[in-house]
Structures are given as structure tokens and as C-alpha cells.
Amino acid sequence: MQRLHDQLLAKGHESKFLIGRPGQANPPLVNFIGDVISEYGTIWVSLMSRLGNRFDDLWGIHPWAYRPTLKLPQTELFKWAQLIDLRNLFGDYINLWVLPELSRNKPVVWRLPDMWALTGHCAYPYDCQRWITGCYDCPLLTEEGRKIVEPPPTRWDGTKRVWRAKKDIYSRSRLHVIVTTSWMKSNVEQSILGNAMSINVISNGVDLEVYQPYEKDEVRQELDLPLDRKILLFTAADLKNLRKGYIYAKEAVVGIQRKMQDPPLLITMGNAKGVKNKRSSSFIRHFGFVREKERQAKIFAAADLFLCTTLADAQPQTALESMACGTPLVGFDVGPMADLTGYGKRGLLADEITSESLGELLQKIINQPHMITEMGENCRRKAIRDFDIDAQTNKYIRLYQEILQEKHS
């Protein structure tokens, strides 16, 4: 959302944020929801909210939770806007029952970063298909599933009630949905949001002037990386996030060390606290959490392959950034990964979701420089054609204009 916000301002449009928690950005363009609705927090409403928040923690979304946010349509910020663009609506800061009135008074688009809006709880249902006809007995709220479920699990399984509540809310709302891939669009069409006003595909965008190919030897020297060794990259905000699949990447690299005469080096970006292993220091190097975009791009470009071993995703932003830097993808056949890799044109996918299968694939391609180079060139071409952030912003603007025109007519 920050990328789109900055682009809209640069193109002369007016854009304001309404966020759930205070961040680093400053007013007046960024507004904290607690400040905007503070006048509606009466003692009685606050008491209802606290009780509703507790129910929310125990069973899932509750009509009393974050109750002052039901007054958003009465705020000056809402009155100022021509159109409302929603993002993540889970995270303990908003009441979902505000959607009908929000969308009754102003056009509302909702860009779905994941599948939370379609399910009774989870943002990533993995292989579960119950969200299509009605959630119940959620496998991700069992003892084993709770290790990987996002957002954090409720105390008890309320997915059946939550799924029905969402269905009811959407039936009384006028929503234009935005998704990032055709894979996500297919999911939305099968879901309780399938009758939305419109379902539109607009990919995430990448700044192609920042994320671009670099001369490998130069960036490797700058990053103090070996010039004569194959390098694999894994990145995630937190390497301990099981959904991102770092354990598969690490175990695959560990497994092929003794099988290859010249084994690769695995480098990582992201919080690696708690995952370092002294015994693997010779073939794994952690860069830690990297905020500077230019440095991120150079690390992407320094690698021969990007291990995008996510186990569930709607559209990994890191995959787009890697492709923009000309670094091919290697991962698993989940979500939109087959489309991103172009079925072998821009990367390859392991036959199974196992570290052994991933290791076998790496052994096959790591010493095929011509194949890697060709896939890298295809990656950059794909990024220029489909992921340019300026082009994606223009798609948002055109959609906004079409929706506003429909409203006026």
C-alpha cells in the first residue's frame, strides 16, 4: 500500500492512509484509526468493545469487537475521500461489520493480500477446501496446525460461525475486489466473495530502476561473497516463519554438500535470530534484515538462483523482486508459483514439497550456467512486461476512474 500511495502522490492525486497502529510515517497523510474515531469511544462502547475483543480472541470476528470503528463512515476523513481502498482487515483494529455502510456511501475496493477474507479464520488454507462451501472443524486449529496458521489461532474453533458471518456481511456490501494473480481470482470466484461487484487482477509492482540486474562479480565483491562459487538465496521477513519454508531450503543445501564436488553457498535476507547453526557456517551466510532497497537488489543479483520455497502464498513480492534482478526462481508448485516460473522459462519447481526433492532439482541445474542465464533473462523481460510499478499504478487509477464513473452514472 505504501508503494501505491507514493506513486499516486507522485502522479498528482490525493491519497491518505488510515492505519491500525502508529507507524514511522507522519500526519497529515497518515492517520491512526484510534485518533480518527476517538470521539466515539464512550464508556459504554468501550466496555462493549473490550468484551467483543475478548470474544474475538476466543472464537474469531465478533460484532462488538473494535466497536468505535463502526463510526468510520461518520468521520471527516471518510467524508473527504472519493473512494476507499481497503487492505488487510485482520489484525485487531477494525470491525468487519462496517463494510456494508462503508460501501453504501462510497465506492469501496478491497485488495486481498491473502485468503483471509474467504475463510473462517486462516489467511492461507494450504490444501483445505472447506472455505468454498463452509468452514468447520478447521485442520489449522488442531494442535499440529496451530504451528503454521496465520493469523494467530483463536482459543476455540469458531470458523463455522465466522465464515457465515462474513458471508452475511458481504451479501449486504458493494465491494470491488482486487487480487494479484489469476490463481487468486479463481479462488475468489469460488468463494463467498464470488458475487462481488467486480473481481480485478492487478499484480504487485516493482521499482525496476532499483531492482535490476547487476554485474555479478562487482556486487559479489561489494558484498564480500565468493566469485567462484554457486550462490543460492533465500529471503523472508523472519526465517522462523514456517510458511516461508526456510527449513526446506536449508536442509536441501545441507543434503547436497557431500554429493557435489563444488557445493553451493546459501545466503539469506531476513531476521535469522534463533536459526543460526555453527556447523553450517561454511555453506550458509545470513545477511540479516535488510531495509535498504538498493542493497536488497544487489543481494538478489549476486545469487544464481532464488529459493522461493513458500508453502502457501498469493504472490510473493520477493519473487517479483528477484525476477526484476534477473535471478531465476526455484521452489514448490503451490499457489501462483507455476505461473511465475513460466513452467521452466523463468525457474523450476520441485516434484514434491520435500527438501530431498528440492535438493535433487538443485543438483540438476546448479551447474547449467546457460540454462540459468536464459531463465534470468526471461525473468527480467517478464518483470518489465508485467511488474513495472508505474504500469501497475496506472491500472489502479483506471479502475478507480471506471468505478467512480459507474457511481456517477
N, C-alpha and C positions, 0 to 999 in steps of 0.2 A: 504493500500500500504506500509506503514511503517513496518508492521509486515512481509510482504513478502520480502521486501528489506533487513531487518535484517536477515531473515532466509537464503536468497540467499548468503549474505556475509559470514554467519557462515558456509555454505557448500562449500566455496571456489570459488564462482562465482563472477563476477564483475557486479555491479549494481550502476546506478546513477539516481538521481531524477532530474526532471525538473518541477519546481513548479510555480504556477501563482503568488504567493505572498511570500515575505520573511518570513521565519518561525524561529523557535528556532534552527534548525539544521544548521550546518556549512558546507561550501565548504571543499574539492572538490567534495564530493559525492552528495551534494545538490546544485543545480543550480537554480538561479532565472531567469525566462524566459525573464524578462526585460533586464538583463545583457547579456544574450546569443545573443539576437537579436538587441542590442543597435546600432551596426554599420549600421543597415539597416533603422534606423529611420530618414530619410531625412525630410526636411521641408515639401516637397510636400506630402510624405507618411504620415507624422504626421497630416497634415491638412485633408487628406482623412480619416484617422483613426478616428479623432475627429468627423467628420461628420457621418461616418459609425457607431461609437459608439452611437451617438445620435439617429440615425435611429433604432439601436439595442434596445435601451431603449423604443422606441415608439412602434415598431411592432414586434421585435424579431430578430433573427440572420440576419446579413447583410454582403454581400461580402466585404464591405470596412472596417468593424469593426476590430480592432486589426490587421491591415494590415501587420505590420512588421513580424508577426508570420507566414506569408506565406513563409518567407525565412528560416524557420527552417530546411528544407532539405539541405540547403547550409552550415549549421553551423558545426563546428568541433565536437560538441557533437553528432550530428546525424551521422556524418561520423564514429565516434568511435564505435557506437552501432552495434551489430549484429541483434538485434530485438527490436522493440518498443512496450511497454506495456502501453496502454492508460487507464485512469480512467475517472473522471468527466471532461467533456468538456464544461460545462456551468459554469459561474461564472465570466464573464467579464475579460477574459485574453487570449483567443485564437480564431483564425478564423477557423471555421469548414471546409472552402474550402481548407484547407491544406491537408486534408485526401487523396485525390487522388494521389498527388505527394509523400506524405509520404509513402503510401503503394505501390507505383510503384517501389520505390528504396530499400525498406527494408520490411521484414515481419512485419506486424502490428497485434497485438491482442488488443482487446478493451473489458475490463471487465466492464460490465454495473452494476452500483450500484443501478439503478432505471430504470424508463421507459422514461426518458427524450429523449433518442436517437430515440425513436419510435413515439413520438408525435410532435404536432405543438408548444408545449410550456411546458406542465407540466411534472414533474418527477413522479407524482402519479395521474393517471386519475380517481381514485375511480371507480365508476360504468360506466363511459363514455366509449363507444366502438368506437368512431369516428376515433381514431388513426389507426384502422385496414384498413379502406377504404379511409380515407382522413379527416383531421381535418377541422372544420369550426364552427363558432358561439360557441366558447368554453364556456361551462357552468361554468368553473372555472375562467373565466374572467368577469363574471357578478358581480354585486355588492355583492351578498352573497358569491359566490365562491372565490372572491379575499381574503377572510379572511383565507382560508386554502391552497391556491395554492402555490406550490413551483416549481421552483424558484420564486422570487418576480414577480408580474404581470407587463406586459407591459402596456403602456398607452392605446393602442388600440388593438383590436383583429387582429393579423396578422397570426393566426395559419394555415390558408389555404395555404398562401404563404410559410410559414416556413416548413410545412410538405412536400410540393412539392420540396422545395429546398433541404431538407435532402434526399429525395428520389433520386433526381438527383445526389447529392454528392456520396451517397452510390453506385449508379449504376456504377460510374466511379472509385470506390475504391476496393481494395482487402483486406478484413478485416476478421480476425478470431475473433469471438465473444465468450466471456466467461460470463456465468451467474452463480448465486449461487444456484439456485434451478430448479427443473423440471418445476415448475409453471412458472418461468421466461422464461425458454426455450420454452415452449408452446407459450408464448406471442410473443417472438422474431420470431418464425416460422410463425406467422400470420401477421407479420409487414413488413415494408419497409426494414428491415434488414434480412428478411427471406431467401434471396439469398446470404447470406454471405458465404465466403469460407468454414467456419465450425462454428458450434454452440456447445459449450462445457460447461458442468456443472462441476464447481469446487466450493465447499462450502467455505464459510469463515472458518478460522481456529481459534482455541482457544488454548492457552498455558495451557495444562491440569495439569502442575505442579504448576501453580499459581491458576487457577480456579479449585478448588477441594472441595469435601465435608469436612466440619469441624464438630467437636463435638458441637452441638447446644448450650448447656449450657455454654461451655467455651467461644465461640465467643459472646454470648449474654452478659455474664458478662463483657468481654472486651469492648463491645460497649455500656454498660450501658443500656441494654434492659431487659425487664421483662422476667423471666424464665417460668412463669406460664400462659402466655398469647399467644394466636394465633397471629402470625405476618404475615402481607401481605406486599409485596414490590412492589413499582413502581419506575422505573428509566427512565430518558430521559435527554439528554444534557440540555434541557430547558423545564421545566414543562409547560410553556406557549405555547409550540408548539401544536396547536390544533390537528394535525395529530396523535400525540402520545397518545391522549385520556386520559390525566390525569383527566379531569373533570368527565369522566365516572367512573374511579376508586374511586375518592374522593366521588362522590355522592352515589355510591354503598355502600361504607363503612359507610357514614353518614346515609343512609337509613336503614341499618340493626342494628344500635346501640340500638334502643329501642325494636327490635324484638328478640334479642338474650340475654340470661342470662349472657353469658361471651363473649361480642363482641370483635372482633379482633382489633389490633393496625395496622395502616397503616404507613409504613416508606418509605421515598423516597430518591433517589440519583439524583442529578441534580440541576441546577440553579432554586431556588424556589423564587427568588425575585419577589414580586408582587402577589404571590399566597397564602401567609400565612393567616390564619384565626384564630384569638384568640379563637373564640368559639369552634374550633375543636382541640385545643391543647391537650386535654385529649386522643384523639384517632388518632392523626396524628403527626408524628415527621419527620422533614426534616434534612437529613444529609448534604445537600448542594452538591456542585460539588466535587466529589471525584476523584482525579487524581491517587492515589496510587493503583495499580492493586491488591496488596495483601489485602488492606482494602476493595476494591470493592468485592473481593471474599468472605471475611468474612461476609459482609453485605448480599450478596446473600445467603450464607449458613445459616445465622441466621434466615432467613424467612422460613415460612412454605409453602408459595405459592408466585409465581411471577406474578403480574398482568401485562401481556403484552397486553395492551388494544389498541394497534396501530390500526388506521383506514385504513392504507394503508402502505405496506412495501414490499420490495423484499426479505429480510432475516434479521430480527432484530438481530444484533450482541449481544445485551443484552440477548436475548432468549437463544442463544447458551451458553453464559457465565453462565446463571442461571442453565441450564441443566447440564453443566460441574460440577457445585457445588452441584448437586443433588436436586435442588429445582424445583418442577413441575410448569407448566405454566397454567394460566387461562386468557382467552382473548376472542376475537371475530373471527368468521370464515371469515377471509379476507386473500387474497394472499396465502402464503405458511403455514399459521398457522395450518391448519388441518394436514398437513404432519408433522410438528414439534411436535404437541401434540400426534401424532400417534393414532388419533381418540379414545382418552381415555386412552391410555397406558402411556403417559407422561404428560398429562394435559387435561383440559376440556375447551370447548368453549360454550359461552352463546348462547341461541337460537336466540336472537335478539341483534342488536347493540344499547342497551339502558342500562342505569345504573340500572333500575329495574330488567332486565333480568340477568345482571351480579350479582346483589345483591342476587337474588333467587338462583343462582348457588353457590355462596359462602356459603349461609346458608346451602345448602345441603351437602357440602363436608368439611367444615371447621372443623367439629367435627368427622371426619372419619380418625383418625390417621393412621390406617392400609392402607387405600387407598392412602393417601398422601405419606406414606413411600414407598409403592410399586412403585408408579409413580416416586418418586425421584430416586429410584434405577434404574429404566428403563431409566431415563434421563441421568444418569451418564454413563450407558452402551452405549447409543446412542452417547453421546459425544466422548467416547473412540473410537467407531467404525467409526464415520463419520466426526468428527470435529477436530481431532488432527492436530495442526498447522504444525507439521513436515510432516505428510502424505499429507496434502493439498499442501504444498510447493513442495513435490516430484511430485505431479500431474502437477503443473505448469511447473516444469523442464522437465518432459516427453513431455508435449505438446510443449514447446519451441523447444525441440530437434526434434520432429516429423516435426514441421513446417520448421525448418532450413534444415532438411534433404530433405523435399519436394522441397524447393527452390533450393538446390544444384543439385538435380536430374532433 
